[in-house]
Amino acid sequence: MSSFGRWINATWILLLGIFHPCYSSYSEDQCSWRGSGLSQQQGSVEQISLHCSEGTLDWLYPKGALRLTLTPRLAPMGAVGPGGGGGGSAGIITACVKPSEQFHGAQLYLERDGLLELLVGDRIESSPPPRVRCFSRTPGERLALFLQATPHQDISRRIASFRYELRGDWTARMSLDSNPVSTEDACRPCNDSEILMAVCTSDFVVRGNIRSVEEDESLRAAVIKVSATRVFRQKYTLFTGHSRLASRGEIRTLLQCGVKPGPGSFLFTGRVHFGEAWLGCAPRYKDFQRTYAAAKAAQQIPCELPVD
């Protein structure tokens, strides 16, 4: 082989040696990131930026640290990250992270104006699965997520993985935080304006009856089993048909709200949070009909709904 050929081969070997350890990649829409600590130097901090309102992060074999900023492109949401950035509303943004049940090898912190607050610790085998953690950004705050690898002799089975969601329209009544707001705020009935707005902005709008209510202590939630006689809208497939007359689904709400099964038809509205339906406003259907008819007559309805 010529000296030039040997030089080409040596160059390719060198390049492969440089790039082979870098097992990190963004999703096509930059909503998610997957990478390996094997490509990081001990003590280094890799900077990551994601640009969606929901996605995932998977950090295999954690080593060193990651610093994640979330800058969604949705206009009403502004940005979460250094300097705020982004366009749209400068109002409060709520973000939630849901660690995987097998979250290992790192600790997850919220970095707020340079100070760190522990959100998720490194899970040991005997500990319960980590819970969803939520936090809010007020206008002008500088926020980021900081993952710090914890030292382990064997990192072969360590994966720090979580899902995230950001919303600019979660209100106190959704109360999805691990530090919920007061029962009075979270459980009070919606007024007429809130009901009409919920019909327009919720992830699901369903007329139905309560079949039963079960308690889920691990979620600190009441699980409402609903027979839906009419599905006006659902962003995801939450209510599926089991008969020609009704669909069935589940809606969660705070345990302390004391929801009980009872007769009557309701209009259920709310948000989807990590694939689960959470209750927003839920007036009796006849009360909603009266409210909607009065607002329509006064030409004050924010959106149309084909009511009976």
C-alpha positions as CSV (number, residue, x, y, z in Angstrom):
1,M,0.0,0.0,0.0
2,S,1.3,3.5,-0.8
3,S,2.2,6.0,1.9
4,F,-0.8,8.1,0.7
5,G,-3.1,5.1,1.2
6,R,-1.7,4.4,4.6
7,W,-2.3,8.1,5.5
8,I,-6.0,7.8,4.3
9,N,-6.6,4.7,6.4
10,A,-4.9,6.2,9.5
11,T,-7.1,9.4,9.1
12,W,-10.3,7.3,8.9
13,I,-9.3,5.3,12.0
14,L,-8.6,8.6,13.9
15,L,-12.0,10.0,12.8
16,L,-13.8,6.9,13.8
17,G,-12.1,6.9,17.2
18,I,-13.3,10.5,17.7
19,F,-16.9,10.0,16.6
20,H,-17.7,6.4,17.6
21,P,-18.3,7.1,21.4
22,C,-20.8,9.9,20.8
23,Y,-24.0,8.0,21.2
24,S,-26.3,11.1,21.4
25,S,-29.1,12.2,19.1
26,Y,-32.1,14.5,18.9
27,S,-35.4,13.4,17.6
28,E,-36.2,14.7,14.2
29,D,-38.5,17.5,15.6
30,Q,-36.1,18.2,18.5
31,C,-38.7,17.1,21.1
32,S,-36.5,14.3,22.5
33,W,-32.9,13.4,23.2
34,R,-31.1,10.1,23.7
35,G,-27.5,9.9,24.6
36,S,-24.8,8.0,26.4
37,G,-22.4,9.1,29.2
38,L,-19.7,7.0,27.6
39,S,-19.1,9.9,25.3
40,Q,-18.6,12.4,28.1
41,Q,-15.5,13.3,30.1
42,Q,-15.7,13.0,33.9
43,G,-16.9,16.3,35.3
44,S,-18.1,17.7,32.0
45,V,-21.5,19.3,31.4
46,E,-23.3,18.7,28.1
47,Q,-25.7,21.4,27.0
48,I,-29.0,20.3,25.5
49,S,-31.9,22.3,24.2
50,L,-35.3,20.9,23.3
51,H,-38.1,22.8,21.5
52,C,-41.4,21.1,22.1
53,S,-44.2,21.2,24.7
54,E,-43.6,17.5,25.4
55,G,-41.0,14.8,24.8
56,T,-38.5,12.5,26.4
57,L,-34.9,12.4,27.6
58,D,-32.9,9.1,27.9
59,W,-29.4,9.2,29.4
60,L,-27.7,5.9,29.2
61,Y,-24.7,5.1,31.4
62,P,-24.8,8.5,33.1
63,K,-21.4,10.2,33.6
64,G,-20.7,13.8,34.1
65,A,-23.7,16.1,33.9
66,L,-26.4,17.4,31.5
67,R,-28.0,20.8,31.5
68,L,-31.3,20.9,29.7
69,T,-33.2,24.0,28.6
70,L,-36.8,23.8,27.2
71,T,-37.7,26.4,24.6
72,P,-41.0,25.4,23.0
73,R,-41.9,27.0,19.8
74,L,-45.6,27.4,20.7
75,A,-46.4,31.1,20.6
76,P,-48.5,31.3,23.8
77,M,-45.9,29.5,25.9
78,G,-42.9,31.7,25.7
79,A,-39.8,29.8,26.8
80,V,-38.3,27.9,29.7
81,G,-34.6,28.3,29.8
82,P,-31.9,30.9,30.2
83,G,-33.1,34.4,29.5
84,G,-36.7,33.3,28.8
85,G,-36.5,34.0,25.1
86,G,-39.2,32.9,22.7
87,G,-42.3,34.8,21.6
88,G,-45.8,34.9,22.8
89,S,-47.2,35.3,26.3
90,A,-44.9,36.1,29.1
91,G,-47.2,34.5,31.6
92,I,-46.7,31.6,33.9
93,I,-45.6,28.3,32.4
94,T,-46.1,25.0,34.2
95,A,-43.7,22.2,33.5
96,C,-43.8,18.6,34.7
97,V,-41.4,15.8,34.6
98,K,-42.3,12.1,35.0
99,P,-39.3,9.9,35.7
100,S,-39.3,6.3,34.5
101,E,-39.9,3.6,37.1
102,Q,-36.3,2.5,36.6
103,F,-34.7,5.9,36.9
104,H,-31.1,5.1,37.9
105,G,-27.7,6.6,37.9
106,A,-28.4,10.4,38.3
107,Q,-30.1,13.0,40.3
108,L,-32.4,15.6,38.6
109,Y,-32.4,19.2,39.8
110,L,-34.3,22.3,38.9
111,E,-31.9,25.1,38.3
112,R,-33.7,28.4,39.1
113,D,-31.7,31.6,38.9
114,G,-28.5,29.7,39.6
115,L,-29.8,27.7,42.6
116,L,-30.5,24.0,42.5
117,E,-33.5,22.2,43.9
118,L,-33.6,18.4,43.9
119,L,-36.6,17.1,42.0
120,V,-35.7,13.4,41.6
121,G,-33.0,11.4,43.5
122,D,-31.1,8.4,42.3
123,R,-33.4,5.5,42.9
124,I,-32.3,2.4,44.8
125,E,-33.8,-1.0,44.2
126,S,-36.0,-1.0,47.3
127,S,-37.4,2.6,47.0
128,P,-40.8,3.3,45.4
129,P,-41.0,4.6,41.9
130,P,-40.4,8.4,41.7
131,R,-43.4,10.6,41.3
132,V,-44.3,13.3,38.8
133,R,-42.7,16.6,39.8
134,C,-44.0,20.0,38.5
135,F,-42.8,23.5,38.7
136,S,-43.7,26.9,37.3
137,R,-41.8,29.7,35.7
138,T,-42.9,33.3,36.2
139,P,-41.9,36.0,33.8
140,G,-38.2,36.8,33.9
141,E,-37.1,33.7,35.7
142,R,-34.2,31.7,34.4
143,L,-34.9,27.9,34.6
144,A,-33.1,24.8,33.4
145,L,-33.0,21.1,34.3
146,F,-29.7,19.8,35.6
147,L,-28.9,16.1,35.7
148,Q,-25.9,15.1,37.8
149,A,-24.5,11.5,37.4
150,T,-24.0,9.7,40.7
151,P,-20.8,7.6,41.0
152,H,-21.3,3.8,40.5
153,Q,-18.7,1.2,39.9
154,D,-21.1,-0.6,37.5
155,I,-23.0,1.8,35.2
156,S,-24.0,-0.9,32.7
157,R,-27.6,-0.9,33.9
158,R,-28.0,2.7,34.8
159,I,-30.5,4.8,32.7
160,A,-31.8,8.2,33.7
161,S,-35.0,8.6,31.7
162,F,-38.0,10.9,32.0
163,R,-40.8,12.5,30.1
164,Y,-41.6,16.2,30.2
165,E,-44.7,18.3,29.5
166,L,-45.0,22.1,29.4
167,R,-48.3,24.1,29.3
168,G,-49.1,27.8,29.5
169,D,-52.7,27.2,30.4
170,W,-52.7,24.8,33.4
171,T,-54.5,26.6,36.2
172,A,-54.6,26.0,40.0
173,R,-57.6,23.8,39.6
174,M,-55.7,21.2,37.5
175,S,-53.4,20.8,40.5
176,L,-51.0,18.3,38.9
177,D,-48.0,19.3,41.0
178,S,-46.5,17.1,43.6
179,N,-47.0,20.1,45.9
180,P,-50.7,20.7,45.2
181,V,-52.5,24.0,45.8
182,S,-55.1,24.4,48.5
183,T,-58.1,22.1,48.4
184,E,-60.4,25.2,48.3
185,D,-58.8,26.4,45.0
186,A,-58.5,23.0,43.4
187,C,-61.9,21.6,44.3
188,R,-64.2,24.6,44.0
189,P,-66.9,24.4,41.3
190,C,-66.2,26.3,38.1
191,N,-68.1,29.5,37.5
192,D,-70.0,30.1,34.2
193,S,-67.1,31.8,32.4
194,E,-64.7,29.0,33.4
195,I,-67.2,26.4,32.1
196,L,-67.6,28.1,28.7
197,M,-63.8,28.5,28.3
198,A,-63.2,24.9,29.4
199,V,-65.4,23.7,26.6
200,C,-63.2,25.5,24.1
201,T,-59.8,24.8,25.4
202,S,-59.9,21.4,27.1
203,D,-58.2,18.3,25.8
204,F,-61.5,16.4,26.2
205,V,-65.2,17.4,26.4
206,V,-67.5,14.5,27.2
207,R,-71.1,14.1,28.3
208,G,-71.5,11.1,30.6
209,N,-72.4,9.5,33.9
210,I,-70.3,8.4,36.9
211,R,-70.2,4.6,37.2
212,S,-67.9,4.4,40.2
213,V,-65.1,6.2,41.9
214,E,-61.9,4.4,43.1
215,E,-59.1,5.8,45.2
216,D,-55.5,5.5,44.0
217,E,-53.3,6.4,47.0
218,S,-50.1,6.1,45.0
219,L,-51.3,8.9,42.7
220,R,-53.1,10.7,45.6
221,A,-56.0,10.8,43.1
222,A,-59.6,9.7,42.7
223,V,-60.2,7.7,39.5
224,I,-63.7,8.4,38.1
225,K,-65.1,5.6,35.9
226,V,-67.2,7.3,33.3
227,S,-69.8,6.0,30.9
228,A,-69.7,8.6,28.1
229,T,-73.0,9.0,26.2
230,R,-71.4,11.6,23.8
231,V,-67.8,12.5,23.1
232,F,-67.7,16.0,21.8
233,R,-63.9,16.2,21.5
234,Q,-60.9,14.2,22.7
235,K,-57.3,15.1,21.8
236,Y,-56.2,11.5,22.5
237,T,-58.2,8.2,22.6
238,L,-59.4,8.4,26.1
239,F,-63.0,7.1,25.8
240,T,-63.6,4.0,23.7
241,G,-66.8,2.2,22.8
242,H,-67.9,-0.9,24.6
243,S,-71.4,-0.8,23.4
244,R,-73.7,1.0,20.9
245,L,-74.9,3.3,23.6
246,A,-71.9,4.5,25.5
247,S,-68.1,4.7,25.6
248,R,-66.1,4.2,28.7
249,G,-63.0,5.9,30.2
250,E,-61.3,7.1,33.3
251,I,-60.8,10.7,34.6
252,R,-58.6,11.5,37.6
253,T,-58.9,14.3,40.1
254,L,-57.5,15.2,43.5
255,L,-58.4,12.7,46.3
256,Q,-59.2,15.5,48.7
257,C,-62.0,16.8,46.4
258,G,-64.1,13.9,47.7
259,V,-65.8,13.0,44.4
260,K,-68.6,10.4,44.9
261,P,-70.7,8.4,42.5
262,G,-74.2,9.6,42.0
263,P,-77.1,9.9,39.5
264,G,-77.3,12.4,36.7
265,S,-75.5,13.4,33.5
266,F,-72.4,15.6,33.6
267,L,-70.2,17.5,31.1
268,F,-66.7,16.4,31.9
269,T,-63.8,18.6,30.7
270,G,-60.1,18.6,31.4
271,R,-56.5,18.0,30.4
272,V,-54.4,15.0,29.4
273,H,-51.4,14.7,31.6
274,F,-48.8,12.1,30.6
275,G,-51.5,10.1,28.8
276,E,-54.1,10.3,31.6
277,A,-57.2,12.4,31.7
278,W,-57.4,14.9,34.6
279,L,-60.6,16.7,35.5
280,G,-61.1,20.4,34.9
281,C,-64.7,21.6,35.0
282,A,-67.6,19.1,35.4
283,P,-71.0,20.8,35.7
284,R,-74.2,18.9,35.6
285,Y,-75.2,18.7,32.0
286,K,-78.5,20.5,32.5
287,D,-76.7,23.4,34.2
288,F,-74.3,23.6,31.4
289,Q,-77.1,23.7,28.8
290,R,-78.7,26.6,30.7
291,T,-75.4,28.5,30.9
292,Y,-74.5,27.8,27.2
293,A,-78.0,28.9,26.0
294,A,-77.9,32.2,27.9
295,A,-74.4,33.0,26.7
296,K,-75.3,32.2,23.1
297,A,-78.4,34.4,23.3
298,A,-76.2,37.2,24.5
299,Q,-73.6,36.4,21.7
300,Q,-71.0,35.8,24.4
301,I,-70.0,32.2,23.7
302,P,-66.2,31.8,23.0
303,C,-66.9,28.8,20.7
304,E,-69.7,26.6,19.4
305,L,-70.7,23.2,20.8
306,P,-73.4,21.1,19.2
307,V,-75.5,20.7,22.4
308,D,-78.8,18.8,22.5
